[in-house]
Each structure stands twice: as C-alpha cells, then as structure tokens.
Amino acid sequence: AYAECPRCSVALTYHKDHLLRCHQCGYSEEFSRSCPKDGAERRLLGRGIQRVEEILDHQFAEYQYARLDRDTAKQKNFVSDVLAAMRERKIDILIGTQMIAKGFDLAGVTLVGVLAIDQTLNAPDFRAAEHAWQLLAQVVGRSGRHEPGEVVIQTMSPHHPAIIAAATHDADKFYAAEADHRRLTG
C-alpha cells in the first residue's frame, strides 16, 4: 500500500530529504521503511521527477539539464533563470511537472515527453480524463512551435479518447467521447 495524506487522502510523494509530502495540502512526515499502520515494508518505486534526474545523470551525463517543479520553483528567480538559460540554449533538457506545460514559448523545443499520464487519467475524479486532455493539449503545443517537433506519451491506455485526441489534435473527438461518457455515467 502507498502512504496516504491524513488530511486529503491522496498519495504522499517521497523526496530525497527523506520526507513524504502531500502535493495537495503541503502535509509532510518523515519517511520510514515500515508502514506505521500495519508494519509492512515500504518500497520506493522511483517514478518521480527525482528518479528521472538520476536516470539523466547516468545515461545522459553529457547533456545539461534543469528541473522545474514546485520544489525548485520556490527558489528566488529560479524559474526566470531556467527559462533564460533555455532561451540561450545553455540547457539541453528541461524536466518538470505540469507547470512546464503551461504558457512557455521556447524556441528550439523539438521533443516533449509525458511520463505517467495514467496517474492523471485514473485519478478518482469524474473530470480526470478532462484534466489529462487539457494537460496533453498544452504539452503537445510546446513541441515544434518554431521547427518540426514531436511528443512522446508514456501510457498504459493508448486507446483512451484523451490520448487519441491529443495524438491526432482532434479536440472535438475528445469532447464528444467525454460528453457521451458523462451522459452514460450520470
């Protein structure tokens, strides 16, 4: 079982400072190897942004990268410094959370990868597919604005209407499928 926030019942995220944090309300607790409820061993699955950093360090060490997420954005001027470095082509790879999908127009971005979109698609919210679609539509718009580009989406649900609509740039198809789904489910 995963560690859950006692305030908002969402999964806590492990951070390298050995804290489990809720990205909804900010709650945090010390990480322990055993579950405080039943004593079962906790394992770190390593799917987060810090795990992506570790992979970049080992497999793409010759490239400069920056991480832009809620944790790094708290540092004064960090976001503007990273964006300036991207514009000056001093950073080859930018990794981040949903915040980098929104509103940035950076020349030279030719490849965008979306990892673990299934977490958004499968959230316990009737608007989960809508949220996933919005994110994907924004991300698809980041790559290839100024020169040809592509987007890679990691998913276990490649036939989901949100994924197909993002891949084909067909918003109307997604809206129709989502409206049908919501009608059927009341």
Phi and psi restraints in degrees (value plus and minus 20) as a CYANA .aco file:
   2 TYR   PHI    -113.3   -73.3
   2 TYR   PSI     139.5   179.5
   3 ALA   PHI     -96.5   -56.5
   3 ALA   PSI     114.1   154.1
   4 GLU   PHI    -139.9   -99.9
   4 GLU   PSI     122.6   162.6
   5 CYS   PHI     -88.2   -48.2
   5 CYS   PSI     108.8   148.8
   6 PRO   PHI     -91.5   -51.5
   6 PRO   PSI     -36.5     3.5
   7 ARG   PHI    -109.2   -69.2
   7 ARG   PSI     -64.9   -24.9
   8 CYS   PHI    -143.6  -103.6
   8 CYS   PSI     -13.9    26.1
   9 SER   PHI      38.8    78.8
   9 SER   PSI      13.0    53.0
  10 VAL   PHI    -129.3   -89.3
  10 VAL   PSI     142.3   182.3
  11 ALA   PHI     -85.9   -45.9
  11 ALA   PSI     118.0   158.0
  12 LEU   PHI    -103.0   -63.0
  12 LEU   PSI     128.9   168.9
  13 THR   PHI    -129.1   -89.1
  13 THR   PSI     112.4   152.4
  14 TYR   PHI     -98.1   -58.1
  14 TYR   PSI     117.1   157.1
  15 HIS   PHI    -141.4  -101.4
  15 HIS   PSI     133.5   173.5
  16 LYS   PHI     -83.0   -43.0
  16 LYS   PSI     -33.8     6.2
  17 ASP   PHI    -103.5   -63.5
  17 ASP   PSI      -5.0    35.0
  18 HIS   PHI      47.0    87.0
  18 HIS   PSI      10.2    50.2
  19 LEU   PHI    -134.4   -94.4
  19 LEU   PSI     126.1   166.1
  20 LEU   PHI    -118.9   -78.9
  20 LEU   PSI     107.7   147.7
  21 ARG   PHI    -144.3  -104.3
  21 ARG   PSI     125.4   165.4
  22 CYS   PHI    -112.2   -72.2
  22 CYS   PSI     104.1   144.1
  23 HIS   PHI    -105.1   -65.1
  23 HIS   PSI     -16.9    23.1
  24 GLN   PHI    -113.5   -73.5
  24 GLN   PSI     -74.4   -34.4
  25 CYS   PHI    -132.7   -92.7
  25 CYS   PSI     -30.8     9.2
  26 GLY   PHI      73.1   113.1
  26 GLY   PSI     -22.7    17.3
  27 TYR   PHI     -75.7   -35.7
  27 TYR   PSI     124.6   164.6
  28 SER   PHI    -164.1  -124.1
  28 SER   PSI     135.5   175.5
  29 GLU   PHI    -169.3  -129.3
  29 GLU   PSI     137.3   177.3
  30 GLU   PHI     -86.2   -46.2
  30 GLU   PSI     117.2   157.2
  31 PHE   PHI     -96.1   -56.1
  31 PHE   PSI     115.5   155.5
  32 SER   PHI    -148.3  -108.3
  32 SER   PSI     128.7   168.7
  33 ARG   PHI     -88.8   -48.8
  33 ARG   PSI     -36.9     3.1
  34 SER   PHI    -139.8   -99.8
  34 SER   PSI     124.8   164.8
  35 CYS   PHI     -87.5   -47.5
  35 CYS   PSI     109.4   149.4
  36 PRO   PHI     -88.4   -48.4
  36 PRO   PSI     -38.6     1.4
  37 LYS   PHI    -101.2   -61.2
  37 LYS   PSI     -69.7   -29.7
  38 ASP   PHI    -145.7  -105.7
  38 ASP   PSI     -18.6    21.4
  39 GLY   PHI      57.8    97.8
  39 GLY   PSI     -19.8    20.2
  40 ALA   PHI     -83.9   -43.9
  40 ALA   PSI     128.9   168.9
  41 GLU   PHI     -88.8   -48.8
  41 GLU   PSI     113.1   153.1
  42 ARG   PHI    -113.6   -73.6
  42 ARG   PSI     118.6   158.6
  43 ARG   PHI    -141.0  -101.0
  43 ARG   PSI     122.8   162.8
  44 LEU   PHI    -110.8   -70.8
  44 LEU   PSI     104.0   144.0
  45 LEU   PHI    -106.8   -66.8
  45 LEU   PSI     -40.1    -0.1
  46 GLY   PHI      47.4    87.4
  46 GLY   PSI      27.5    67.5
  47 ARG   PHI    -126.8   -86.8
  47 ARG   PSI     -21.3    18.7
  48 GLY   PHI    -101.1   -61.1
  48 GLY   PSI    -198.9  -158.9
  49 ILE   PHI     -84.6   -44.6
  49 ILE   PSI     -53.1   -13.1
  50 GLN   PHI     -87.0   -47.0
  50 GLN   PSI     -51.8   -11.8
  51 ARG   PHI     -88.0   -48.0
  51 ARG   PSI     -58.1   -18.1
  52 VAL   PHI     -81.7   -41.7
  52 VAL   PSI     -60.2   -20.2
  53 GLU   PHI     -78.4   -38.4
  53 GLU   PSI     -64.0   -24.0
  54 GLU   PHI     -80.6   -40.6
  54 GLU   PSI     -61.5   -21.5
  55 ILE   PHI     -84.5   -44.5
  55 ILE   PSI     -63.5   -23.5
  56 LEU   PHI     -80.9   -40.9
  56 LEU   PSI     -62.3   -22.3
  57 ASP   PHI     -79.2   -39.2
  57 ASP   PSI     -56.7   -16.7
  58 HIS   PHI    -108.1   -68.1
  58 HIS   PSI     -60.2   -20.2
  59 GLN   PHI    -123.0   -83.0
  59 GLN   PSI     -37.5     2.5
  60 PHE   PHI    -153.1  -113.1
  60 PHE   PSI      21.4    61.4
  61 ALA   PHI     -81.4   -41.4
  61 ALA   PSI     -43.9    -3.9
  62 GLU   PHI     -98.8   -58.8
  62 GLU   PSI     -26.3    13.7
  63 TYR   PHI    -123.9   -83.9
  63 TYR   PSI     123.7   163.7
  64 GLN   PHI    -105.0   -65.0
  64 GLN   PSI     113.8   153.8
  65 TYR   PHI    -156.4  -116.4
  65 TYR   PSI     141.9   181.9
  66 ALA   PHI    -155.6  -115.6
  66 ALA   PSI     133.7   173.7
  67 ARG   PHI    -133.9   -93.9
  67 ARG   PSI     109.3   149.3
  68 LEU   PHI    -148.1  -108.1
  68 LEU   PSI      87.3   127.3
  69 ASP   PHI    -169.5  -129.5
  69 ASP   PSI    -194.4  -154.4
  70 ARG   PHI     -78.4   -38.4
  70 ARG   PSI     -57.4   -17.4
  71 ASP   PHI     -89.8   -49.8
  71 ASP   PSI     -67.7   -27.7
  72 THR   PHI     -95.0   -55.0
  72 THR   PSI     -50.2   -10.2
  73 ALA   PHI     -88.0   -48.0
  73 ALA   PSI     -34.8     5.2
  74 LYS   PHI     -90.5   -50.5
  74 LYS   PSI     -41.4    -1.4
  75 GLN   PHI     -92.8   -52.8
  75 GLN   PSI     115.4   155.4
  76 LYS   PHI     -76.5   -36.5
  76 LYS   PSI     110.5   150.5
  77 ASN   PHI      45.1    85.1
  77 ASN   PSI     -13.6    26.4
  78 PHE   PHI     -82.4   -42.4
  78 PHE   PSI     -67.7   -27.7
  79 VAL   PHI     -81.2   -41.2
  79 VAL   PSI     -68.9   -28.9
  80 SER   PHI     -85.0   -45.0
  80 SER   PSI     -56.3   -16.3
  81 ASP   PHI     -85.5   -45.5
  81 ASP   PSI     -62.2   -22.2
  82 VAL   PHI     -85.5   -45.5
  82 VAL   PSI     -64.9   -24.9
  83 LEU   PHI     -83.7   -43.7
  83 LEU   PSI     -58.8   -18.8
  84 ALA   PHI     -83.3   -43.3
  84 ALA   PSI     -62.9   -22.9
  85 ALA   PHI     -83.9   -43.9
  85 ALA   PSI     -56.9   -16.9
  86 MET   PHI     -83.9   -43.9
  86 MET   PSI     -65.1   -25.1
  87 ARG   PHI     -83.0   -43.0
  87 ARG   PSI     -53.7   -13.7
  88 GLU   PHI    -105.5   -65.5
  88 GLU   PSI     -16.8    23.2
  89 ARG   PHI      40.4    80.4
  89 ARG   PSI      13.1    53.1
  90 LYS   PHI    -109.0   -69.0
  90 LYS   PSI     -34.2     5.8
  91 ILE   PHI    -137.3   -97.3
  91 ILE   PSI     107.9   147.9
  92 ASP   PHI    -107.5   -67.5
  92 ASP   PSI     -55.3   -15.3
  93 ILE   PHI    -152.1  -112.1
  93 ILE   PSI     110.4   150.4
  94 LEU   PHI    -135.2   -95.2
  94 LEU   PSI     101.0   141.0
  95 ILE   PHI    -131.5   -91.5
  95 ILE   PSI     126.3   166.3
  96 GLY   PHI    -195.3  -155.3
  96 GLY   PSI    -195.9  -155.9
  97 THR   PHI    -115.8   -75.8
  97 THR   PSI    -186.8  -146.8
  98 GLN   PHI     -74.4   -34.4
  98 GLN   PSI     -45.3    -5.3
  99 MET   PHI     -81.0   -41.0
  99 MET   PSI     -45.5    -5.5
 100 ILE   PHI    -103.7   -63.7
 100 ILE   PSI     -26.8    13.2
 101 ALA   PHI    -101.2   -61.2
 101 ALA   PSI     -35.0     5.0
 102 LYS   PHI    -130.1   -90.1
 102 LYS   PSI      96.3   136.3
 103 GLY   PHI      63.7   103.7
 103 GLY   PSI     -26.1    13.9
 104 PHE   PHI    -109.6   -69.6
 104 PHE   PSI     113.6   153.6
 105 ASP   PHI    -139.0   -99.0
 105 ASP   PSI      75.2   115.2
 106 LEU   PHI    -134.4   -94.4
 106 LEU   PSI      97.4   137.4
 107 ALA   PHI     -83.5   -43.5
 107 ALA   PSI     126.9   166.9
 108 GLY   PHI      72.8   112.8
 108 GLY   PSI     -25.8    14.2
 109 VAL   PHI     -99.5   -59.5
 109 VAL   PSI      92.0   132.0
 110 THR   PHI    -138.0   -98.0
 110 THR   PSI     -27.3    12.7
 111 LEU   PHI    -163.5  -123.5
 111 LEU   PSI     108.9   148.9
 112 VAL   PHI    -146.8  -106.8
 112 VAL   PSI     113.7   153.7
 113 GLY   PHI    -136.2   -96.2
 113 GLY   PSI     118.0   158.0
 114 VAL   PHI    -134.5   -94.5
 114 VAL   PSI      97.6   137.6
 115 LEU   PHI    -120.7   -80.7
 115 LEU   PSI     118.4   158.4
 116 ALA   PHI      37.5    77.5
 116 ALA   PSI      24.0    64.0
 117 ILE   PHI     -84.2   -44.2
 117 ILE   PSI     -39.2     0.8
 118 ASP   PHI     -81.8   -41.8
 118 ASP   PSI     -47.5    -7.5
 119 GLN   PHI     -81.8   -41.8
 119 GLN   PSI     -58.9   -18.9
 120 THR   PHI     -95.5   -55.5
 120 THR   PSI     -64.4   -24.4
 121 LEU   PHI     -79.3   -39.3
 121 LEU   PSI     -54.9   -14.9
 122 ASN   PHI    -121.7   -81.7
 122 ASN   PSI      -6.1    33.9
 123 ALA   PHI     -83.2   -43.2
 123 ALA   PSI     129.0   169.0
 124 PRO   PHI     -99.0   -59.0
 124 PRO   PSI      48.2    88.2
 125 ASP   PHI    -170.8  -130.8
 125 ASP   PSI     113.1   153.1
 126 PHE   PHI     -84.4   -44.4
 126 PHE   PSI     -35.4     4.6
 127 ARG   PHI    -115.0   -75.0
 127 ARG   PSI     -10.4    29.6
 128 ALA   PHI     -76.8   -36.8
 128 ALA   PSI     -65.8   -25.8
 129 ALA   PHI     -84.0   -44.0
 129 ALA   PSI     -58.4   -18.4
 130 GLU   PHI     -82.8   -42.8
 130 GLU   PSI     -64.0   -24.0
 131 HIS   PHI     -83.0   -43.0
 131 HIS   PSI     -62.4   -22.4
 132 ALA   PHI     -83.2   -43.2
 132 ALA   PSI     -64.2   -24.2
 133 TRP   PHI     -80.3   -40.3
 133 TRP   PSI     -66.5   -26.5
 134 GLN   PHI     -79.0   -39.0
 134 GLN   PSI     -64.9   -24.9
 135 LEU   PHI     -82.8   -42.8
 135 LEU   PSI     -67.4   -27.4
 136 LEU   PHI     -83.4   -43.4
 136 LEU   PSI     -61.1   -21.1
 137 ALA   PHI     -81.7   -41.7
 137 ALA   PSI     -59.6   -19.6
 138 GLN   PHI     -88.5   -48.5
 138 GLN   PSI     -62.9   -22.9
 139 VAL   PHI     -85.2   -45.2
 139 VAL   PSI     -63.0   -23.0
 140 VAL   PHI     -78.1   -38.1
 140 VAL   PSI     -52.8   -12.8
 141 GLY   PHI     -94.6   -54.6
 141 GLY   PSI     -31.1     8.9
 142 ARG   PHI     -99.7   -59.7
 142 ARG   PSI     -52.3   -12.3
 143 SER   PHI    -114.8   -74.8
 143 SER   PSI     115.9   155.9
 144 GLY   PHI      57.3    97.3
 144 GLY   PSI       2.1    42.1
 145 ARG   PHI     -88.5   -48.5
 145 ARG   PSI     -56.1   -16.1
 146 HIS   PHI    -133.3   -93.3
 146 HIS   PSI     -33.9     6.1
 147 GLU   PHI    -176.9  -136.9
 147 GLU   PSI     144.1   184.1
 148 PRO   PHI     -74.7   -34.7
 148 PRO   PSI     121.3   161.3
 149 GLY   PHI    -168.5  -128.5
 149 GLY   PSI     156.2   196.2
 150 GLU   PHI    -167.1  -127.1
 150 GLU   PSI     143.6   183.6
 151 VAL   PHI    -149.1  -109.1
 151 VAL   PSI     115.4   155.4
 152 VAL   PHI    -135.0   -95.0
 152 VAL   PSI     107.6   147.6
 153 ILE   PHI    -136.9   -96.9
 153 ILE   PSI     101.6   141.6
 154 GLN   PHI    -108.3   -68.3
 154 GLN   PSI      98.9   138.9
 155 THR   PHI    -173.8  -133.8
 155 THR   PSI     132.8   172.8
 156 MET   PHI    -116.7   -76.7
 156 MET   PSI     -19.4    20.6
 157 SER   PHI    -147.4  -107.4
 157 SER   PSI      40.5    80.5
 158 PRO   PHI     -84.7   -44.7
 158 PRO   PSI     -35.6     4.4
 159 HIS   PHI    -118.1   -78.1
 159 HIS   PSI     -14.5    25.5
 160 HIS   PHI     -86.1   -46.1
 160 HIS   PSI     118.8   158.8
 161 PRO   PHI     -73.9   -33.9
 161 PRO   PSI     -55.0   -15.0
 162 ALA   PHI     -87.1   -47.1
 162 ALA   PSI     -59.1   -19.1
 163 ILE   PHI     -89.0   -49.0
 163 ILE   PSI     -67.4   -27.4
 164 ILE   PHI     -81.4   -41.4
 164 ILE   PSI     -64.9   -24.9
 165 ALA   PHI     -83.6   -43.6
 165 ALA   PSI     -58.5   -18.5
 166 ALA   PHI     -86.8   -46.8
 166 ALA   PSI     -61.6   -21.6
 167 ALA   PHI     -87.0   -47.0
 167 ALA   PSI     -51.2   -11.2
 168 THR   PHI    -122.7   -82.7
 168 THR   PSI     -18.5    21.5
 169 HIS   PHI      36.4    76.4
 169 HIS   PSI      21.6    61.6
 170 ASP   PHI    -138.5   -98.5
 170 ASP   PSI      61.7   101.7
 171 ALA   PHI     -81.7   -41.7
 171 ALA   PSI     -60.0   -20.0
 172 ASP   PHI     -80.4   -40.4
 172 ASP   PSI     -57.9   -17.9
 173 LYS   PHI     -83.9   -43.9
 173 LYS   PSI     -61.9   -21.9
 174 PHE   PHI     -85.3   -45.3
 174 PHE   PSI     -66.6   -26.6
 175 TYR   PHI     -78.4   -38.4
 175 TYR   PSI     -62.2   -22.2
 176 ALA   PHI     -84.9   -44.9
 176 ALA   PSI     -65.0   -25.0
 177 ALA   PHI     -84.4   -44.4
 177 ALA   PSI     -61.3   -21.3
 178 GLU   PHI     -88.9   -48.9
 178 GLU   PSI     -59.7   -19.7
 179 ALA   PHI     -82.8   -42.8
 179 ALA   PSI     -62.5   -22.5
 180 ASP   PHI     -81.1   -41.1
 180 ASP   PSI     -65.6   -25.6
 181 HIS   PHI     -81.3   -41.3
 181 HIS   PSI     -63.6   -23.6
 182 ARG   PHI     -88.9   -48.9
 182 ARG   PSI     -55.0   -15.0
 183 ARG   PHI     -84.7   -44.7
 183 ARG   PSI     -65.0   -25.0
 184 LEU   PHI     -84.2   -44.2
 184 LEU   PSI     -52.7   -12.7
 185 THR   PHI    -116.9   -76.9
 185 THR   PSI     -19.2    20.8
